[in-house]
């Protein structure tokens, strides 16, 4: 009689037929003897419409009125699912953030959950009543509604799983799991049965947008087993678990790519202490995230070339910031290139296997792909290459690391 | 520095442009030095859509989930108006039913307000902050959201006016006031400057659907001066006040008609005690409202003819109920006629003027209109006539009582 939390995203509750399909999943879990808590998003498109209205009405996402308006979408879907389940003879009720309550730090538009009151939920679950909780929302000390920001419903589901000590948190979405690579690029990509939190985090932050980073971090912190699965097909998905829960560890679990990269090179930057801070400080002040950074060894000890990447959308702003500081920074040229892609090999197995990076470089060399920038972490190697080589690079690496489906 | 409550209906907040027009009205009142509380409905059509979804999902209006879903429309409009006002530099905030709270008896789908907590509202008003309250909703002791039923936002506005001891409650709608008759029928109908609560109640219950009966009753009970006015034109509307506040009382203030009537006649009903109860009891059990009732004096002391009216939509059900009881009731024939209209002359002045009814009968006779049923109250005379005569009857009476616009 385990507690299971099921979370359904916007496409899974897009209309009443879809909500009925969600009810099928809930009903199956109840029939299997599980105690079920459900977290729902708003109908697909609804939150965007509400955000557009608020923005047209002159308010930003940091306002209490924004949150009051955009939190209504989940109120609709939770109520409707409760109606459908009850019409089928199941016990069910919906909960809004302020009703439980789901307490937060009160920051409008991107609040963090501080505590979920679970007394009533546990009593309901014990009584066999399906507990349906509105995702994405909570309450501030002031009594105002807050929302949790992007991916907020996933956060609600994971936090609720932790609070209820759930056996598993099933994240139903429009894909049927986590793949070794993007199936649109790699036809032979295969679904992973299991993946570690760390790998999932790298995947998420590198553009495989199945789960938001914040919710994976939260699941890892509270040791909540996640399952990513499709609400449209009836099959197991991908389990996201602790490294210890992986029976057998493959060396590499996935190849990802991100096209949202732009490269900036500053040539002949004076090679003196504090120059990096002088360059990246103003970028940080302008809220521009810098990702990969490479500084070449200075040949003559006087000047060096510095290369870094930013999101494509930040390129123009980054250049403006740097041009404004040109005299102070003293570089010779600023070279920009928006036509780059970041290719990454991810796997916790790297920690115990030598030669993972070497194989990557070898594959790139064999295919004649020039590596522009390299960066590595404990479980990931990323290279920046010309965007035209994206598919070639990803497919070649996918084969080289034996990830291809048979 | 009077407190004014302004209520705007669904067509007045149908989109952002309309909400901006509402903000203009609020801003004008604030500029005039008033302390303004605003009550809003949902965008026109939104509540109907939500009700349709809930009903399709298998729940009726008596359920907690119905209320949770259908109360979201007002949450959207109140938040948006607050955004618009704040973007113009005014102080404003929105309030949901559970936030104030607006306490109710907890009956889902048609709750009655028992108390409105006004401490925070009054503090905000004193501080010059516009207080925007979601109409149509409140909270049950259980902590669940409830809605107030049809015309619920008017109820919220009137109850709030009473609780705040407001100088006036302005009901903005899509008509510019209360008319002496339906302008679609009587081209010479004119807008009334003032009308009493009692007259308004008769008008409302007789089909002049400007204000719901419940909200007028509530205003009368708490002596809240109402004003019905248009949100689309900038002109005074109609004030609804106590009889004592009418400087000059016209004999008749309006002519109304209701086509939603059907006539049933039972012939040769045995004339014995208890027969009326035997007929109307089963109709009442079937939740069929009977309106006008006429029982002719029995000629032979043995049997009488009984005529009554029901709403057109209830006619078939009423006949079924009566046919099932035919043996018990012992009537000879059941004659039905759905092609009737009820024409009413309304005016508190009737109390002190003789001859009002006589003039009505005279006009009908002059125009050759046969009166089928008559019923009277202290401030109203109604007659049932063939539906074809509707326009002729209403226009003739409107002229006869000197209501025509010059």
Boltz contact constraints between the chains, C-beta under 6 A:
constraints:
  - contact:
      token1: [A, 16]
      token2: [B, 56]
      max_distance: 6.0
  - contact:
      token1: [A, 53]
      token2: [B, 80]
      max_distance: 6.0
  - contact:
      token1: [A, 54]
      token2: [B, 83]
      max_distance: 6.0
  - contact:
      token1: [A, 56]
      token2: [B, 16]
      max_distance: 6.0
  - contact:
      token1: [A, 57]
      token2: [B, 80]
      max_distance: 6.0
  - contact:
      token1: [A, 57]
      token2: [B, 83]
      max_distance: 6.0
  - contact:
      token1: [A, 57]
      token2: [B, 84]
      max_distance: 6.0
  - contact:
      token1: [A, 58]
      token2: [B, 83]
      max_distance: 6.0
  - contact:
      token1: [A, 58]
      token2: [B, 87]
      max_distance: 6.0
  - contact:
      token1: [A, 59]
      token2: [B, 83]
      max_distance: 6.0
  - contact:
      token1: [A, 65]
      token2: [B, 79]
      max_distance: 6.0
  - contact:
      token1: [A, 65]
      token2: [B, 82]
      max_distance: 6.0
  - contact:
      token1: [A, 65]
      token2: [B, 83]
      max_distance: 6.0
  - contact:
      token1: [A, 65]
      token2: [B, 94]
      max_distance: 6.0
  - contact:
      token1: [A, 68]
      token2: [B, 79]
      max_distance: 6.0
  - contact:
      token1: [A, 68]
      token2: [B, 94]
      max_distance: 6.0
  - contact:
      token1: [A, 69]
      token2: [B, 76]
      max_distance: 6.0
  - contact:
      token1: [A, 69]
      token2: [B, 79]
      max_distance: 6.0
  - contact:
      token1: [A, 72]
      token2: [B, 72]
      max_distance: 6.0
  - contact:
      token1: [A, 72]
      token2: [B, 75]
      max_distance: 6.0
  - contact:
      token1: [A, 72]
      token2: [B, 76]
      max_distance: 6.0
  - contact:
      token1: [A, 75]
      token2: [B, 72]
      max_distance: 6.0
  - contact:
      token1: [A, 76]
      token2: [B, 69]
      max_distance: 6.0
  - contact:
      token1: [A, 76]
      token2: [B, 72]
      max_distance: 6.0
  - contact:
      token1: [A, 79]
      token2: [B, 65]
      max_distance: 6.0
  - contact:
      token1: [A, 79]
      token2: [B, 68]
      max_distance: 6.0
  - contact:
      token1: [A, 79]
      token2: [B, 69]
      max_distance: 6.0
  - contact:
      token1: [A, 80]
      token2: [B, 53]
      max_distance: 6.0
  - contact:
      token1: [A, 80]
      token2: [B, 57]
      max_distance: 6.0
  - contact:
      token1: [A, 82]
      token2: [B, 65]
      max_distance: 6.0
  - contact:
      token1: [A, 83]
      token2: [B, 54]
      max_distance: 6.0
  - contact:
      token1: [A, 83]
      token2: [B, 57]
      max_distance: 6.0
  - contact:
      token1: [A, 83]
      token2: [B, 58]
      max_distance: 6.0
  - contact:
      token1: [A, 83]
      token2: [B, 59]
      max_distance: 6.0
  - contact:
      token1: [A, 83]
      token2: [B, 65]
      max_distance: 6.0
  - contact:
      token1: [A, 84]
      token2: [B, 57]
      max_distance: 6.0
  - contact:
      token1: [A, 87]
      token2: [B, 58]
      max_distance: 6.0
  - contact:
      token1: [A, 94]
      token2: [B, 65]
      max_distance: 6.0
  - contact:
      token1: [A, 94]
      token2: [B, 68]
      max_distance: 6.0
  - contact:
      token1: [A, 99]
      token2: [B, 143]
      max_distance: 6.0
  - contact:
      token1: [A, 143]
      token2: [B, 99]
      max_distance: 6.0
